[in-house]
Amino acid sequence: MRKIFLMPGVALFIIGILVVSSVNQLVDSTSVTGSHFYSHGVKDEFISQALSITRENVLIVFFNETYQHVYLIPSPQSLYVNNTTAAELAVMPVSNGNVTKYGLTYSLNSTGAIYDNLTGHYNIVVFAGTPAGITYYLLNAMRDEQLTGEIELAGFSAMSAGIAGIIAGTVLGPRKR
């Protein structure tokens, strides 16, 4: 009788621990990630795919210090942007590099930019010999917060059921014959 409760209890407890400990990786996998830029036909100018951004989104762009000319430009203007007009047309990133939205905090911890409270279609425009080393993440803060809560609830439920199974398996004695 003990094994009937003890084995599934241990398995559920371990599954619950794995789910709770991996919640950040599971939530991160739901974001839009990109590092592909296409040549705009102008030498040393590269443009990302169009990003559809809503108020719930946070856009994080990572690049190394050698890239001084990375801009977020509204899509209608991205076809007409050049090296001299890019700074005027660009959307300014969040100044302190941290955004807290719906209970989640996004931080840079490296060179890059964070954009928040935007609505519309945008492109990332890069003026460099190559856009290699630039990566962007379009995160939906509201969806990430909901998904985090749901995954944590499932993990804690599995852990609780596992603990109950372990207790039942250790407390129950063998059957009397």
PyMOL commands that place a pseudoatom at each C-alpha (Angstrom):
pseudoatom trace, name=CA, resn=MET, resi=1, chain=A, elem=C, hetatm=0, pos=[0.000, 0.000, 0.000]
pseudoatom trace, name=CA, resn=ARG, resi=2, chain=A, elem=C, hetatm=0, pos=[2.882, 2.323, 0.749]
pseudoatom trace, name=CA, resn=LYS, resi=3, chain=A, elem=C, hetatm=0, pos=[4.322, 2.095, -2.744]
pseudoatom trace, name=CA, resn=ILE, resi=4, chain=A, elem=C, hetatm=0, pos=[1.001, 3.046, -4.330]
pseudoatom trace, name=CA, resn=PHE, resi=5, chain=A, elem=C, hetatm=0, pos=[1.240, 6.491, -2.711]
pseudoatom trace, name=CA, resn=LEU, resi=6, chain=A, elem=C, hetatm=0, pos=[4.961, 6.899, -2.157]
pseudoatom trace, name=CA, resn=MET, resi=7, chain=A, elem=C, hetatm=0, pos=[6.256, 6.434, -5.733]
pseudoatom trace, name=CA, resn=PRO, resi=8, chain=A, elem=C, hetatm=0, pos=[3.776, 8.811, -7.433]
pseudoatom trace, name=CA, resn=GLY, resi=9, chain=A, elem=C, hetatm=0, pos=[4.240, 11.251, -4.541]
pseudoatom trace, name=CA, resn=VAL, resi=10, chain=A, elem=C, hetatm=0, pos=[7.984, 11.405, -5.063]
pseudoatom trace, name=CA, resn=ALA, resi=11, chain=A, elem=C, hetatm=0, pos=[7.514, 11.733, -8.840]
pseudoatom trace, name=CA, resn=LEU, resi=12, chain=A, elem=C, hetatm=0, pos=[4.974, 14.579, -8.479]
pseudoatom trace, name=CA, resn=PHE, resi=13, chain=A, elem=C, hetatm=0, pos=[7.192, 16.375, -5.987]
pseudoatom trace, name=CA, resn=ILE, resi=14, chain=A, elem=C, hetatm=0, pos=[10.186, 16.217, -8.337]
pseudoatom trace, name=CA, resn=ILE, resi=15, chain=A, elem=C, hetatm=0, pos=[8.084, 17.352, -11.322]
pseudoatom trace, name=CA, resn=GLY, resi=16, chain=A, elem=C, hetatm=0, pos=[6.754, 20.264, -9.264]
pseudoatom trace, name=CA, resn=ILE, resi=17, chain=A, elem=C, hetatm=0, pos=[10.281, 21.351, -8.308]
pseudoatom trace, name=CA, resn=LEU, resi=18, chain=A, elem=C, hetatm=0, pos=[11.393, 21.176, -11.945]
pseudoatom trace, name=CA, resn=VAL, resi=19, chain=A, elem=C, hetatm=0, pos=[8.407, 23.217, -13.160]
pseudoatom trace, name=CA, resn=VAL, resi=20, chain=A, elem=C, hetatm=0, pos=[8.816, 25.932, -10.510]
pseudoatom trace, name=CA, resn=SER, resi=21, chain=A, elem=C, hetatm=0, pos=[12.583, 26.167, -11.046]
pseudoatom trace, name=CA, resn=SER, resi=22, chain=A, elem=C, hetatm=0, pos=[12.259, 26.416, -14.835]
pseudoatom trace, name=CA, resn=VAL, resi=23, chain=A, elem=C, hetatm=0, pos=[9.420, 28.964, -14.955]
pseudoatom trace, name=CA, resn=ASN, resi=24, chain=A, elem=C, hetatm=0, pos=[11.693, 31.761, -16.217]
pseudoatom trace, name=CA, resn=GLN, resi=25, chain=A, elem=C, hetatm=0, pos=[12.942, 29.706, -19.155]
pseudoatom trace, name=CA, resn=LEU, resi=26, chain=A, elem=C, hetatm=0, pos=[9.403, 28.642, -20.059]
pseudoatom trace, name=CA, resn=VAL, resi=27, chain=A, elem=C, hetatm=0, pos=[8.129, 32.240, -20.004]
pseudoatom trace, name=CA, resn=ASP, resi=28, chain=A, elem=C, hetatm=0, pos=[11.146, 33.559, -21.922]
pseudoatom trace, name=CA, resn=SER, resi=29, chain=A, elem=C, hetatm=0, pos=[10.449, 31.100, -24.719]
pseudoatom trace, name=CA, resn=THR, resi=30, chain=A, elem=C, hetatm=0, pos=[7.129, 32.862, -25.482]
pseudoatom trace, name=CA, resn=SER, resi=31, chain=A, elem=C, hetatm=0, pos=[8.783, 36.122, -26.576]
pseudoatom trace, name=CA, resn=VAL, resi=32, chain=A, elem=C, hetatm=0, pos=[9.538, 37.273, -30.115]
pseudoatom trace, name=CA, resn=THR, resi=33, chain=A, elem=C, hetatm=0, pos=[13.286, 37.074, -30.601]
pseudoatom trace, name=CA, resn=GLY, resi=34, chain=A, elem=C, hetatm=0, pos=[15.259, 38.208, -33.584]
pseudoatom trace, name=CA, resn=SER, resi=35, chain=A, elem=C, hetatm=0, pos=[18.706, 38.936, -34.833]
pseudoatom trace, name=CA, resn=HIS, resi=36, chain=A, elem=C, hetatm=0, pos=[18.107, 38.874, -38.587]
pseudoatom trace, name=CA, resn=PHE, resi=37, chain=A, elem=C, hetatm=0, pos=[18.411, 42.162, -40.424]
pseudoatom trace, name=CA, resn=TYR, resi=38, chain=A, elem=C, hetatm=0, pos=[18.134, 42.704, -44.150]
pseudoatom trace, name=CA, resn=SER, resi=39, chain=A, elem=C, hetatm=0, pos=[20.066, 45.157, -46.254]
pseudoatom trace, name=CA, resn=HIS, resi=40, chain=A, elem=C, hetatm=0, pos=[18.036, 48.188, -47.222]
pseudoatom trace, name=CA, resn=GLY, resi=41, chain=A, elem=C, hetatm=0, pos=[20.012, 48.650, -50.424]
pseudoatom trace, name=CA, resn=VAL, resi=42, chain=A, elem=C, hetatm=0, pos=[22.077, 51.433, -48.913]
pseudoatom trace, name=CA, resn=LYS, resi=43, chain=A, elem=C, hetatm=0, pos=[25.642, 50.571, -47.941]
pseudoatom trace, name=CA, resn=ASP, resi=44, chain=A, elem=C, hetatm=0, pos=[25.997, 49.805, -44.213]
pseudoatom trace, name=CA, resn=GLU, resi=45, chain=A, elem=C, hetatm=0, pos=[22.254, 50.196, -43.492]
pseudoatom trace, name=CA, resn=PHE, resi=46, chain=A, elem=C, hetatm=0, pos=[20.269, 47.217, -42.164]
pseudoatom trace, name=CA, resn=ILE, resi=47, chain=A, elem=C, hetatm=0, pos=[16.611, 46.957, -41.098]
pseudoatom trace, name=CA, resn=SER, resi=48, chain=A, elem=C, hetatm=0, pos=[14.826, 44.391, -38.913]
pseudoatom trace, name=CA, resn=GLN, resi=49, chain=A, elem=C, hetatm=0, pos=[11.467, 42.862, -39.669]
pseudoatom trace, name=CA, resn=ALA, resi=50, chain=A, elem=C, hetatm=0, pos=[8.498, 45.052, -38.751]
pseudoatom trace, name=CA, resn=LEU, resi=51, chain=A, elem=C, hetatm=0, pos=[7.629, 44.738, -35.061]
pseudoatom trace, name=CA, resn=SER, resi=52, chain=A, elem=C, hetatm=0, pos=[4.004, 45.207, -34.056]
pseudoatom trace, name=CA, resn=ILE, resi=53, chain=A, elem=C, hetatm=0, pos=[4.162, 46.727, -30.587]
pseudoatom trace, name=CA, resn=THR, resi=54, chain=A, elem=C, hetatm=0, pos=[1.287, 47.308, -28.152]
pseudoatom trace, name=CA, resn=ARG, resi=55, chain=A, elem=C, hetatm=0, pos=[1.181, 48.997, -24.745]
pseudoatom trace, name=CA, resn=GLU, resi=56, chain=A, elem=C, hetatm=0, pos=[1.633, 45.604, -23.064]
pseudoatom trace, name=CA, resn=ASN, resi=57, chain=A, elem=C, hetatm=0, pos=[4.954, 45.006, -24.879]
pseudoatom trace, name=CA, resn=VAL, resi=58, chain=A, elem=C, hetatm=0, pos=[8.469, 45.770, -23.770]
pseudoatom trace, name=CA, resn=LEU, resi=59, chain=A, elem=C, hetatm=0, pos=[11.157, 45.819, -26.475]
pseudoatom trace, name=CA, resn=ILE, resi=60, chain=A, elem=C, hetatm=0, pos=[14.727, 45.071, -25.409]
pseudoatom trace, name=CA, resn=VAL, resi=61, chain=A, elem=C, hetatm=0, pos=[17.561, 45.507, -27.908]
pseudoatom trace, name=CA, resn=PHE, resi=62, chain=A, elem=C, hetatm=0, pos=[21.009, 44.158, -26.989]
pseudoatom trace, name=CA, resn=PHE, resi=63, chain=A, elem=C, hetatm=0, pos=[24.132, 45.226, -28.841]
pseudoatom trace, name=CA, resn=ASN, resi=64, chain=A, elem=C, hetatm=0, pos=[27.791, 45.598, -27.992]
pseudoatom trace, name=CA, resn=GLU, resi=65, chain=A, elem=C, hetatm=0, pos=[29.582, 48.905, -27.505]
pseudoatom trace, name=CA, resn=THR, resi=66, chain=A, elem=C, hetatm=0, pos=[30.909, 49.020, -31.071]
pseudoatom trace, name=CA, resn=TYR, resi=67, chain=A, elem=C, hetatm=0, pos=[27.373, 49.698, -32.342]
pseudoatom trace, name=CA, resn=GLN, resi=68, chain=A, elem=C, hetatm=0, pos=[26.706, 53.364, -31.789]
pseudoatom trace, name=CA, resn=HIS, resi=69, chain=A, elem=C, hetatm=0, pos=[24.058, 53.669, -34.495]
pseudoatom trace, name=CA, resn=VAL, resi=70, chain=A, elem=C, hetatm=0, pos=[21.110, 51.436, -33.590]
pseudoatom trace, name=CA, resn=TYR, resi=71, chain=A, elem=C, hetatm=0, pos=[17.707, 53.139, -33.782]
pseudoatom trace, name=CA, resn=LEU, resi=72, chain=A, elem=C, hetatm=0, pos=[14.046, 52.240, -33.329]
pseudoatom trace, name=CA, resn=ILE, resi=73, chain=A, elem=C, hetatm=0, pos=[12.156, 53.953, -36.161]
pseudoatom trace, name=CA, resn=PRO, resi=74, chain=A, elem=C, hetatm=0, pos=[8.391, 53.954, -36.886]
pseudoatom trace, name=CA, resn=SER, resi=75, chain=A, elem=C, hetatm=0, pos=[7.832, 51.624, -39.858]
pseudoatom trace, name=CA, resn=PRO, resi=76, chain=A, elem=C, hetatm=0, pos=[6.418, 54.202, -42.294]
pseudoatom trace, name=CA, resn=GLN, resi=77, chain=A, elem=C, hetatm=0, pos=[9.567, 56.300, -41.881]
pseudoatom trace, name=CA, resn=SER, resi=78, chain=A, elem=C, hetatm=0, pos=[12.083, 53.433, -41.889]
pseudoatom trace, name=CA, resn=LEU, resi=79, chain=A, elem=C, hetatm=0, pos=[12.201, 53.317, -45.689]
pseudoatom trace, name=CA, resn=TYR, resi=80, chain=A, elem=C, hetatm=0, pos=[13.251, 56.965, -45.869]
pseudoatom trace, name=CA, resn=VAL, resi=81, chain=A, elem=C, hetatm=0, pos=[15.668, 57.073, -42.953]
pseudoatom trace, name=CA, resn=ASN, resi=82, chain=A, elem=C, hetatm=0, pos=[19.356, 57.657, -43.540]
pseudoatom trace, name=CA, resn=ASN, resi=83, chain=A, elem=C, hetatm=0, pos=[22.392, 58.118, -41.336]
pseudoatom trace, name=CA, resn=THR, resi=84, chain=A, elem=C, hetatm=0, pos=[21.776, 61.853, -40.902]
pseudoatom trace, name=CA, resn=THR, resi=85, chain=A, elem=C, hetatm=0, pos=[18.004, 61.728, -40.198]
pseudoatom trace, name=CA, resn=ALA, resi=86, chain=A, elem=C, hetatm=0, pos=[17.932, 58.595, -38.029]
pseudoatom trace, name=CA, resn=ALA, resi=87, chain=A, elem=C, hetatm=0, pos=[18.597, 60.381, -34.733]
pseudoatom trace, name=CA, resn=GLU, resi=88, chain=A, elem=C, hetatm=0, pos=[15.720, 62.820, -35.396]
pseudoatom trace, name=CA, resn=LEU, resi=89, chain=A, elem=C, hetatm=0, pos=[13.224, 60.090, -36.326]
pseudoatom trace, name=CA, resn=ALA, resi=90, chain=A, elem=C, hetatm=0, pos=[14.248, 57.583, -33.654]
pseudoatom trace, name=CA, resn=VAL, resi=91, chain=A, elem=C, hetatm=0, pos=[12.138, 56.726, -30.635]
pseudoatom trace, name=CA, resn=MET, resi=92, chain=A, elem=C, hetatm=0, pos=[14.009, 57.383, -27.401]
pseudoatom trace, name=CA, resn=PRO, resi=93, chain=A, elem=C, hetatm=0, pos=[14.569, 54.364, -25.129]
pseudoatom trace, name=CA, resn=VAL, resi=94, chain=A, elem=C, hetatm=0, pos=[13.746, 54.292, -21.427]
pseudoatom trace, name=CA, resn=SER, resi=95, chain=A, elem=C, hetatm=0, pos=[16.431, 56.405, -19.793]
pseudoatom trace, name=CA, resn=ASN, resi=96, chain=A, elem=C, hetatm=0, pos=[17.388, 54.257, -16.782]
pseudoatom trace, name=CA, resn=GLY, resi=97, chain=A, elem=C, hetatm=0, pos=[17.485, 50.856, -18.496]
pseudoatom trace, name=CA, resn=ASN, resi=98, chain=A, elem=C, hetatm=0, pos=[14.853, 49.291, -16.208]
pseudoatom trace, name=CA, resn=VAL, resi=99, chain=A, elem=C, hetatm=0, pos=[11.145, 48.716, -16.770]
pseudoatom trace, name=CA, resn=THR, resi=100, chain=A, elem=C, hetatm=0, pos=[8.697, 47.231, -14.274]
pseudoatom trace, name=CA, resn=LYS, resi=101, chain=A, elem=C, hetatm=0, pos=[5.413, 46.235, -15.836]
pseudoatom trace, name=CA, resn=TYR, resi=102, chain=A, elem=C, hetatm=0, pos=[2.644, 44.016, -14.475]
pseudoatom trace, name=CA, resn=GLY, resi=103, chain=A, elem=C, hetatm=0, pos=[4.916, 42.871, -11.661]
pseudoatom trace, name=CA, resn=LEU, resi=104, chain=A, elem=C, hetatm=0, pos=[7.833, 41.855, -13.905]
pseudoatom trace, name=CA, resn=THR, resi=105, chain=A, elem=C, hetatm=0, pos=[11.093, 43.832, -14.022]
pseudoatom trace, name=CA, resn=TYR, resi=106, chain=A, elem=C, hetatm=0, pos=[13.140, 43.999, -17.200]
pseudoatom trace, name=CA, resn=SER, resi=107, chain=A, elem=C, hetatm=0, pos=[16.759, 45.190, -16.912]
pseudoatom trace, name=CA, resn=LEU, resi=108, chain=A, elem=C, hetatm=0, pos=[19.558, 45.664, -19.403]
pseudoatom trace, name=CA, resn=ASN, resi=109, chain=A, elem=C, hetatm=0, pos=[22.682, 44.584, -17.486]
pseudoatom trace, name=CA, resn=SER, resi=110, chain=A, elem=C, hetatm=0, pos=[24.636, 45.203, -20.716]
pseudoatom trace, name=CA, resn=THR, resi=111, chain=A, elem=C, hetatm=0, pos=[24.801, 47.613, -23.619]
pseudoatom trace, name=CA, resn=GLY, resi=112, chain=A, elem=C, hetatm=0, pos=[21.483, 48.096, -25.343]
pseudoatom trace, name=CA, resn=ALA, resi=113, chain=A, elem=C, hetatm=0, pos=[18.142, 49.857, -25.061]
pseudoatom trace, name=CA, resn=ILE, resi=114, chain=A, elem=C, hetatm=0, pos=[14.703, 49.210, -23.549]
pseudoatom trace, name=CA, resn=TYR, resi=115, chain=A, elem=C, hetatm=0, pos=[11.529, 50.643, -25.096]
pseudoatom trace, name=CA, resn=ASP, resi=116, chain=A, elem=C, hetatm=0, pos=[8.189, 50.829, -23.300]
pseudoatom trace, name=CA, resn=ASN, resi=117, chain=A, elem=C, hetatm=0, pos=[4.724, 52.421, -23.741]
pseudoatom trace, name=CA, resn=LEU, resi=118, chain=A, elem=C, hetatm=0, pos=[4.757, 52.234, -27.541]
pseudoatom trace, name=CA, resn=THR, resi=119, chain=A, elem=C, hetatm=0, pos=[1.949, 51.413, -29.941]
pseudoatom trace, name=CA, resn=GLY, resi=120, chain=A, elem=C, hetatm=0, pos=[2.298, 50.742, -33.659]
pseudoatom trace, name=CA, resn=HIS, resi=121, chain=A, elem=C, hetatm=0, pos=[4.736, 49.222, -36.107]
pseudoatom trace, name=CA, resn=TYR, resi=122, chain=A, elem=C, hetatm=0, pos=[8.465, 49.808, -35.772]
pseudoatom trace, name=CA, resn=ASN, resi=123, chain=A, elem=C, hetatm=0, pos=[11.742, 48.663, -37.308]
pseudoatom trace, name=CA, resn=ILE, resi=124, chain=A, elem=C, hetatm=0, pos=[15.182, 48.516, -35.780]
pseudoatom trace, name=CA, resn=VAL, resi=125, chain=A, elem=C, hetatm=0, pos=[17.602, 50.288, -38.104]
pseudoatom trace, name=CA, resn=VAL, resi=126, chain=A, elem=C, hetatm=0, pos=[21.352, 49.703, -37.859]
pseudoatom trace, name=CA, resn=PHE, resi=127, chain=A, elem=C, hetatm=0, pos=[24.078, 51.726, -39.523]
pseudoatom trace, name=CA, resn=ALA, resi=128, chain=A, elem=C, hetatm=0, pos=[27.195, 49.537, -39.438]
pseudoatom trace, name=CA, resn=GLY, resi=129, chain=A, elem=C, hetatm=0, pos=[29.308, 47.276, -41.608]
pseudoatom trace, name=CA, resn=THR, resi=130, chain=A, elem=C, hetatm=0, pos=[27.394, 44.276, -40.281]
pseudoatom trace, name=CA, resn=PRO, resi=131, chain=A, elem=C, hetatm=0, pos=[24.443, 43.853, -37.899]
pseudoatom trace, name=CA, resn=ALA, resi=132, chain=A, elem=C, hetatm=0, pos=[25.965, 40.737, -36.303]
pseudoatom trace, name=CA, resn=GLY, resi=133, chain=A, elem=C, hetatm=0, pos=[25.763, 40.774, -32.515]
pseudoatom trace, name=CA, resn=ILE, resi=134, chain=A, elem=C, hetatm=0, pos=[22.458, 42.678, -32.290]
pseudoatom trace, name=CA, resn=THR, resi=135, chain=A, elem=C, hetatm=0, pos=[19.538, 40.783, -30.770]
pseudoatom trace, name=CA, resn=TYR, resi=136, chain=A, elem=C, hetatm=0, pos=[16.093, 42.032, -29.834]
pseudoatom trace, name=CA, resn=TYR, resi=137, chain=A, elem=C, hetatm=0, pos=[13.313, 40.630, -27.677]
pseudoatom trace, name=CA, resn=LEU, resi=138, chain=A, elem=C, hetatm=0, pos=[9.695, 41.749, -27.919]
pseudoatom trace, name=CA, resn=LEU, resi=139, chain=A, elem=C, hetatm=0, pos=[8.099, 40.669, -24.657]
pseudoatom trace, name=CA, resn=ASN, resi=140, chain=A, elem=C, hetatm=0, pos=[4.444, 40.826, -23.695]
pseudoatom trace, name=CA, resn=ALA, resi=141, chain=A, elem=C, hetatm=0, pos=[4.570, 41.750, -20.012]
pseudoatom trace, name=CA, resn=MET, resi=142, chain=A, elem=C, hetatm=0, pos=[0.896, 41.000, -19.302]
pseudoatom trace, name=CA, resn=ARG, resi=143, chain=A, elem=C, hetatm=0, pos=[1.015, 37.582, -20.972]
pseudoatom trace, name=CA, resn=ASP, resi=144, chain=A, elem=C, hetatm=0, pos=[4.344, 36.788, -19.284]
pseudoatom trace, name=CA, resn=GLU, resi=145, chain=A, elem=C, hetatm=0, pos=[2.915, 37.652, -15.848]
pseudoatom trace, name=CA, resn=GLN, resi=146, chain=A, elem=C, hetatm=0, pos=[-0.190, 35.513, -16.437]
pseudoatom trace, name=CA, resn=LEU, resi=147, chain=A, elem=C, hetatm=0, pos=[1.863, 32.643, -17.796]
pseudoatom trace, name=CA, resn=THR, resi=148, chain=A, elem=C, hetatm=0, pos=[4.306, 32.863, -14.890]
pseudoatom trace, name=CA, resn=GLY, resi=149, chain=A, elem=C, hetatm=0, pos=[1.435, 32.653, -12.393]
pseudoatom trace, name=CA, resn=GLU, resi=150, chain=A, elem=C, hetatm=0, pos=[-0.171, 29.703, -14.153]
pseudoatom trace, name=CA, resn=ILE, resi=151, chain=A, elem=C, hetatm=0, pos=[3.073, 27.745, -14.402]
pseudoatom trace, name=CA, resn=GLU, resi=152, chain=A, elem=C, hetatm=0, pos=[3.988, 28.452, -10.769]
pseudoatom trace, name=CA, resn=LEU, resi=153, chain=A, elem=C, hetatm=0, pos=[0.497, 27.372, -9.650]
pseudoatom trace, name=CA, resn=ALA, resi=154, chain=A, elem=C, hetatm=0, pos=[0.829, 24.104, -11.577]
pseudoatom trace, name=CA, resn=GLY, resi=155, chain=A, elem=C, hetatm=0, pos=[4.289, 23.501, -10.100]
pseudoatom trace, name=CA, resn=PHE, resi=156, chain=A, elem=C, hetatm=0, pos=[3.214, 24.204, -6.527]
pseudoatom trace, name=CA, resn=SER, resi=157, chain=A, elem=C, hetatm=0, pos=[0.117, 22.036, -7.000]
pseudoatom trace, name=CA, resn=ALA, resi=158, chain=A, elem=C, hetatm=0, pos=[2.276, 19.147, -8.185]
pseudoatom trace, name=CA, resn=MET, resi=159, chain=A, elem=C, hetatm=0, pos=[4.641, 19.660, -5.246]
pseudoatom trace, name=CA, resn=SER, resi=160, chain=A, elem=C, hetatm=0, pos=[1.705, 19.716, -2.790]
pseudoatom trace, name=CA, resn=ALA, resi=161, chain=A, elem=C, hetatm=0, pos=[0.202, 16.561, -4.280]
pseudoatom trace, name=CA, resn=GLY, resi=162, chain=A, elem=C, hetatm=0, pos=[3.643, 14.976, -4.125]
pseudoatom trace, name=CA, resn=ILE, resi=163, chain=A, elem=C, hetatm=0, pos=[4.069, 15.877, -0.460]
pseudoatom trace, name=CA, resn=ALA, resi=164, chain=A, elem=C, hetatm=0, pos=[0.601, 14.471, 0.286]
pseudoatom trace, name=CA, resn=GLY, resi=165, chain=A, elem=C, hetatm=0, pos=[1.516, 11.254, -1.530]
pseudoatom trace, name=CA, resn=ILE, resi=166, chain=A, elem=C, hetatm=0, pos=[4.827, 10.976, 0.325]
pseudoatom trace, name=CA, resn=ILE, resi=167, chain=A, elem=C, hetatm=0, pos=[3.115, 11.511, 3.689]
pseudoatom trace, name=CA, resn=ALA, resi=168, chain=A, elem=C, hetatm=0, pos=[0.378, 9.008, 2.849]
pseudoatom trace, name=CA, resn=GLY, resi=169, chain=A, elem=C, hetatm=0, pos=[2.971, 6.510, 1.675]
pseudoatom trace, name=CA, resn=THR, resi=170, chain=A, elem=C, hetatm=0, pos=[5.040, 6.799, 4.857]
pseudoatom trace, name=CA, resn=VAL, resi=171, chain=A, elem=C, hetatm=0, pos=[2.148, 6.922, 7.335]
pseudoatom trace, name=CA, resn=LEU, resi=172, chain=A, elem=C, hetatm=0, pos=[0.099, 4.075, 5.969]
pseudoatom trace, name=CA, resn=GLY, resi=173, chain=A, elem=C, hetatm=0, pos=[1.171, 0.757, 7.251]
pseudoatom trace, name=CA, resn=PRO, resi=174, chain=A, elem=C, hetatm=0, pos=[1.301, -2.499, 5.304]
pseudoatom trace, name=CA, resn=ARG, resi=175, chain=A, elem=C, hetatm=0, pos=[-1.958, -4.373, 4.800]
pseudoatom trace, name=CA, resn=LYS, resi=176, chain=A, elem=C, hetatm=0, pos=[-2.862, -6.941, 7.366]
pseudoatom trace, name=CA, resn=ARG, resi=177, chain=A, elem=C, hetatm=0, pos=[-3.474, -10.316, 5.820]
for i in range(1, 177): cmd.bond("trace and resi %d" % i, "trace and resi %d" % (i + 1))
show_as sticks, trace
zoom trace
